[in-house]
Amino acid sequence: MTQPGFGGQPEIAYNEDEAHGVYSRAQGALSDQRQALPRPDGTGLEDPAISASLRDHHDRTSASIVDTENALGKGKRAVSDLGDVDKQSATRARGIGPGGADALARAMGRAGGPASPLTAPAGGAPAAMPAAAPMPAMPATVPAAPMMPALQPGMVNVAPDALARLVDGANLTAGPLLAGAKSGARGGKQPIAVSGIDFRQPADGTPLRKAEMHALIDKALDNNGIRDPQVRAHWHDIQYNQGMHESSGVMKAVNKDDRNAVGPVQADGAPLNCSRGPWQVTAETFARHHVGGTSNWIYDGEANGSCSVAYQIAVQAEKGLDLRTLDGIATYHARRAAANYGAY
């Protein structure tokens, strides 16, 4: 689909996030299908040839799914690359970002009027405007327009679509605590499909400050319903040291070298189940222990930390240790410290 572009030239209209999402959902669905494939164990089969044929069929199907997942991964990277090129080209052409010149004119209520200093040609003369299109015939009766409040000096009316284009042109990106879609009531376990995870990596590799780490830990404890101040104090020490050990507090950290680094490549250029984010959770762990009301972005500090706490609570509960109680968390704290906050 095309639409009028800058200078009257047609430009291709596409939504990078939507295209990226199509690839992600398809890739995730295939991953779910691959993991759900039952592997024949030969039970109840008398003929070894049939058993071997079933195993061969399983392996071929799984390999075919992996190949398709990898192809989709390449498609996602191509979409991201195309988006980057599109933004760079648009910025060069428009000076102030995608749709900047015409959006600014519309926002200032000057569309169709004399050019402003921002839109005038280099010579300073007003830009020639195209001939106005003939007005369509008006109906016999026109409903009265609602009265708008008077504007204060220095204020202008901004059309919503023009404002959106200006914001797009400003090259604004969501902060590390804000990106990613959120859904559901806050708190409590809310598993999501692996296909629903956002794997885009944040650009900023600056380590979080200590206060920022503890702010994220507070949110993670709130989201997991941990209220007791003494219990929270143990958790703060555990999670701060764990985060510093796992990622040095870097939001975009991803481990491509350990045994979890398997599966098709995602938007961040890393295999599916790599450990990611400040508390280095894997995609499988993030999906299974996702906490309600937090982002589906695996690099999001609040979502990543909330999942980390929920995961540890669940794992230790299976071993008979309640990390919501003072006795339980104190025992666990001692174990984590003794292990120098290694793999958890």
Secondary structure, 3 states (H helix, E strand, C coil): CEEECHHHCEEECCCHHHHHHHHHHHHHHHHHHHHHCCCCCCCCCCCHHHHHHHHHHHHHHHHHHHHHHHHHHHHHHHHHHHHHHHHHHHHHHHCCCCCHHHHHHHHCCCCCCCCCCCCCCCCCCCCCCCCCCCCCCCCCCCCCCCCCCCCCCCCCCCCHHHHHHHHHHCCCCCCCCCCCCECCCCCCECCCCHHHCECCCCCCCCCCCHHHHHHHHHHHHHHCCCCCHHHHHHHHHHHHHHHHHHHCCCCCCEECCCCCCCCCECCCCCECCCEECCCCECHHHHHHCCECCCECECCCHHHHHHHHHHHHHHHHHHCCCCCCCHHHHHHHHHHHHHCCCCCC
